[in-house]
Amino acid sequence: MVVADQEFFIGRKFRRIVTGDIVKPEQSEKESDHKFLDRVEDWKSKNHKIITWFSNITTPSIHIQFVEFDTAKDVWEFLFVKYKVSGLAQYYQLFTNLNNLKQDSDQSINDF
């Protein structure tokens, strides 16, 4: 995860859901239905908040694909695989392109 994302998830106690360390609860034999349903509802709420956050920071063409996934971990893995940087060559090219951008003297900031 990117550092900013890690801080976001840690600050909201979501990190372990995204990593898959916390999964949807299963009911133990001794657990009451009420307590189990509370745990499931808590997990679903956190899972949904994360998926919603992912949807809010991505374009519609990306987050429309999230319907295929049930967990925030699945969405995170999809995003990670699809959009990870494949090497230093891409990084260097992007850095070079950004560094070479120049605003013309008669060009407004909006046009630039």
N, C-alpha and C positions, 0 to 999 in steps of 0.2 A: 504494500500500500504506500501511496505517497504520504509524506510526513503530515501535510495538512489534513488529509483524510483520516490518518491514524488519530490525530488529535481530536478531530470532530467525533469519531466513533468512540474513543476512550472517554471523552468528556460527557458523553450521553449514555455511557455504559452499553454501547452497541458493538464494540469491537469483537467480542467473543461470539456474537451472533453472525457477523460477517465472516469470521474465520471458520465457523462451523463448530467451535468448541461448545457452544450452547445450541442444542437442537430442539425441535418441537418436543415438549414433554410427553412422556408415556405414563400412564397411571400405574402405580404400584398396588399390590394386593391390599395393603393396609391403609391406603390413602382414601379419604372420603371423596365422593363425586364432586362436592362443592369445592374442596381444596384443589382438586385436580383441574376443574374447570377454570378456577382463578389463575392457576399457573399457565394453562393453555392460553387464556385470554391475554395475560401479560406478555407471553412470548409472541403471540400473533400481533399484538399492538406494536411491539418493538420491531418486529420483522416488517410490518406494513409501513412504519415510519421510515425505515431505511430505504425500502423500495420506492416510497414516495419521494424521498430526498434524491435518490438516483434519477427518478423521472424529472424532477424539477431542475436538475443540472445538465440534462441532456436534451437534445433536439427531439421533436416528435418522431422523426424517422428512426431514431435509436430506441427511444423508450417504448415505442409501439411493440417492439420485440420482447419486452419484459413479460408479456402475458404468458409466454411459454414457461415461465419459471415460478416455482412456489416459494422459494426462499431468497432472502437477501444474499445469502452465500452464493447461490446459483447465479444471481444477477451480477454480483461482483466478479465471479469467475468468468462470466461471459464478457463483461467489459474489459477485464484484464487481458484475456486472450486476444480479443478483437482489436484492442487499441494500445497494446504495449509497444514500446519503442523497440524496433528490431535491431538496433545497433547504433554505433557511434556515427556511422556515415549519415544516417538520417538527421541525427542531432547536429552534426557539423553543417549539413546543408541548410537546415532551418536557421541555425545561428548565423551563418554567412548571409543568407537572404535577408534576415531581419537587420543585420548590421549594415548592409548595403542600401537600405531604404533611406532616401533623402527627400526632404520636402523642398520643392521648387520655391524660389523667392516670391513668385507671384501666386503661389498656390495657398488656398485657405486650409486651415487645419481640418475642416470637414472633408474637403476634397482629398487631402493627403491620407 
